[in-house]
Amino acid sequence: MDGRGGRGVGGPGAGSRGAGSRNPYQLTEESPVYVISVAAQLSGLHPQTLRQYDRLGLVSPDRTPGRGRRYSARDIELLRQVQQLSQDEGINLAGIKRIIELENQVAALKARVAELQQAVEGAAAAMQQREAAVHASYRRDLVPYQDVQQTSALVVWRPKRPE
Protein backbone atom coordinates (compact mmCIF):
# COMPACT_ATOMS: atom_id res chain seq x y z
CA MET A 1 0.00 0.00 0.00
CA ASP A 2 2.55 2.58 1.05
CA GLY A 3 5.90 0.97 0.37
CA ARG A 4 6.57 -0.46 3.84
CA GLY A 5 6.54 -4.22 3.75
CA GLY A 6 3.45 -5.41 5.59
CA ARG A 7 2.47 -1.91 6.71
CA GLY A 8 -1.09 -0.76 6.35
CA VAL A 9 -2.26 2.80 6.19
CA GLY A 10 0.71 4.75 7.50
CA GLY A 11 1.31 8.43 8.04
CA PRO A 12 2.80 10.92 5.57
CA GLY A 13 6.27 9.85 4.57
CA ALA A 14 5.62 6.34 5.79
CA GLY A 15 7.56 4.87 2.89
CA SER A 16 10.86 6.24 4.23
CA ARG A 17 11.22 3.69 7.03
CA GLY A 18 14.41 1.71 6.69
CA ALA A 19 15.51 3.62 3.60
CA GLY A 20 18.80 5.34 3.05
CA SER A 21 22.08 5.15 4.90
CA ARG A 22 21.15 6.67 8.23
CA ASN A 23 22.43 5.49 11.57
CA PRO A 24 20.40 2.40 12.59
CA TYR A 25 20.71 3.37 16.27
CA GLN A 26 19.38 6.89 15.80
CA LEU A 27 15.81 7.24 17.05
CA THR A 28 13.35 9.07 14.83
CA GLU A 29 9.59 9.44 14.93
CA GLU A 30 9.44 6.37 12.69
CA SER A 31 11.59 4.15 14.92
CA PRO A 32 9.49 1.21 16.18
CA VAL A 33 10.19 1.24 19.92
CA TYR A 34 6.90 0.93 21.86
CA VAL A 35 5.35 -2.41 22.78
CA ILE A 36 1.58 -2.66 22.53
CA SER A 37 0.93 -1.96 26.21
CA VAL A 38 2.96 1.26 26.15
CA ALA A 39 1.42 2.30 22.82
CA ALA A 40 -2.03 1.71 24.30
CA GLN A 41 -1.20 3.90 27.29
CA LEU A 42 0.28 6.66 25.15
CA SER A 43 -2.68 6.68 22.77
CA GLY A 44 -5.35 6.27 25.45
CA LEU A 45 -6.75 3.12 23.82
CA HIS A 46 -7.12 -0.47 24.94
CA PRO A 47 -4.56 -2.97 23.60
CA GLN A 48 -7.41 -4.96 21.99
CA THR A 49 -8.40 -1.82 20.08
CA LEU A 50 -4.83 -1.52 18.77
CA ARG A 51 -4.94 -5.16 17.67
CA GLN A 52 -8.26 -4.53 15.89
CA TYR A 53 -6.85 -1.46 14.14
CA ASP A 54 -3.89 -3.59 13.05
CA ARG A 55 -6.20 -6.30 11.67
CA LEU A 56 -8.22 -3.68 9.78
CA GLY A 57 -5.07 -2.10 8.37
CA LEU A 58 -5.66 1.30 9.99
CA VAL A 59 -2.42 1.35 11.98
CA SER A 60 -0.02 -1.48 11.24
CA PRO A 61 3.06 -1.41 13.47
CA ASP A 62 6.38 -3.02 12.64
CA ARG A 63 6.94 -6.55 13.88
CA THR A 64 9.81 -8.10 15.79
CA PRO A 65 11.25 -11.41 14.60
CA GLY A 66 8.99 -13.06 17.22
CA ARG A 67 5.96 -11.32 15.60
CA GLY A 68 5.51 -8.87 18.50
CA ARG A 69 4.17 -5.44 17.59
CA ARG A 70 6.42 -2.38 17.88
CA TYR A 71 4.83 1.05 17.51
CA SER A 72 6.63 4.25 16.51
CA ALA A 73 5.85 7.80 17.60
CA ARG A 74 4.21 8.28 14.18
CA ASP A 75 2.01 5.21 14.84
CA ILE A 76 0.99 6.65 18.23
CA GLU A 77 0.02 9.93 16.56
CA LEU A 78 -1.99 8.02 13.97
CA LEU A 79 -3.76 6.07 16.74
CA ARG A 80 -4.73 9.35 18.39
CA GLN A 81 -6.00 10.67 15.06
CA VAL A 82 -8.10 7.53 14.52
CA GLN A 83 -9.54 7.84 18.02
CA GLN A 84 -10.36 11.53 17.51
CA LEU A 85 -12.09 10.87 14.17
CA SER A 86 -14.02 7.94 15.59
CA GLN A 87 -15.12 9.37 18.93
CA ASP A 88 -15.32 13.11 18.32
CA GLU A 89 -16.39 13.16 14.68
CA GLY A 90 -18.46 9.95 14.67
CA ILE A 91 -16.77 8.55 11.55
CA ASN A 92 -16.80 4.78 11.14
CA LEU A 93 -13.54 2.82 10.76
CA ALA A 94 -13.95 2.31 7.01
CA GLY A 95 -14.35 6.06 6.58
CA ILE A 96 -11.34 6.72 8.78
CA LYS A 97 -9.26 4.30 6.71
CA ARG A 98 -10.29 6.13 3.54
CA ILE A 99 -9.52 9.54 5.09
CA ILE A 100 -6.05 8.38 6.12
CA GLU A 101 -5.40 6.89 2.67
CA LEU A 102 -6.44 10.17 1.03
CA GLU A 103 -4.27 12.20 3.40
CA ASN A 104 -1.32 9.95 2.56
CA GLN A 105 -2.06 10.36 -1.13
CA VAL A 106 -2.19 14.15 -0.78
CA ALA A 107 1.13 14.14 1.10
CA ALA A 108 2.71 11.96 -1.61
CA LEU A 109 1.37 14.24 -4.35
CA LYS A 110 2.68 17.33 -2.55
CA ALA A 111 6.10 15.71 -2.30
CA ARG A 112 5.97 14.85 -6.02
CA VAL A 113 4.95 18.42 -6.92
CA ALA A 114 7.87 19.78 -4.89
CA GLU A 115 10.20 17.32 -6.61
CA LEU A 116 8.93 18.34 -10.06
CA GLN A 117 9.17 22.02 -9.11
CA GLN A 118 12.83 21.55 -8.22
CA ALA A 119 13.41 19.75 -11.53
CA VAL A 120 11.77 22.60 -13.47
CA GLU A 121 13.83 25.19 -11.58
CA GLY A 122 17.00 23.21 -12.30
CA ALA A 123 16.12 22.94 -16.00
CA ALA A 124 15.38 26.68 -16.16
CA ALA A 125 18.73 27.49 -14.55
CA ALA A 126 20.53 25.17 -16.98
CA MET A 127 18.73 26.79 -19.91
CA GLN A 128 19.72 30.26 -18.71
CA GLN A 129 23.34 29.14 -18.42
CA ARG A 130 23.29 27.73 -21.96
CA GLU A 131 21.66 30.90 -23.25
CA ALA A 132 24.32 33.01 -21.53
CA ALA A 133 27.04 30.81 -23.09
CA VAL A 134 25.52 31.33 -26.54
CA HIS A 135 25.39 35.10 -26.03
CA ALA A 136 28.99 35.08 -24.79
CA SER A 137 30.08 33.25 -27.95
CA TYR A 138 28.85 35.99 -30.30
CA ARG A 139 31.57 37.59 -32.44
CA ARG A 140 32.20 41.11 -31.26
CA ASP A 141 33.78 42.30 -34.53
CA LEU A 142 30.49 42.08 -36.38
CA VAL A 143 28.11 44.99 -36.46
CA PRO A 144 24.49 44.13 -35.79
CA TYR A 145 22.26 44.52 -38.80
CA GLN A 146 19.80 47.35 -38.61
CA ASP A 147 16.88 47.44 -40.95
CA VAL A 148 16.87 50.50 -43.20
CA GLN A 149 13.60 52.28 -43.33
CA GLN A 150 12.11 52.27 -46.77
CA THR A 151 10.98 55.49 -48.36
CA SER A 152 9.06 56.20 -51.48
CA ALA A 153 11.77 58.47 -52.86
CA LEU A 154 13.12 57.56 -56.25
CA VAL A 155 16.84 57.85 -56.72
CA VAL A 156 18.24 57.80 -60.22
CA TRP A 157 21.74 56.62 -60.55
CA ARG A 158 23.81 57.78 -63.42
CA PRO A 159 27.26 56.46 -63.78
CA LYS A 160 29.97 58.98 -64.50
CA ARG A 161 31.11 59.01 -68.09
CA PRO A 162 34.74 58.77 -68.73
CA GLU A 163 36.11 62.12 -69.90
C-alpha angles and dihedrals in degrees: 000000000000105000099265111114108250094354120134126202103343133180128269110301091018092142092068096075112121093001127127132014101294125142108280090213095053112104117226133169087268096053109116103229110133123088117219095264093054092043089051091052093046093048096040093237134119117258089240089057090054090051090050092050088051092051091049092048095241096121115007113184125203117267131230119227086263089056094252116148120249118190126203128212087258090054090051090052090049091050090053090049091051091049092049093049092046101044104028100033098032094229117155121237094256089054091047090051090052092047091052092047090051092048089051090049091051091049091050091048091049090052090049092049090051090048092050091046090055090049091051091048090049092049091048091051091049090049091051090050091051091047091051090050091052092049090048090053094059115119110251095201092069121088115226114249115249120197113241114228112243120231132189093236116124117222119195116206120206119182117226114257118231111253 
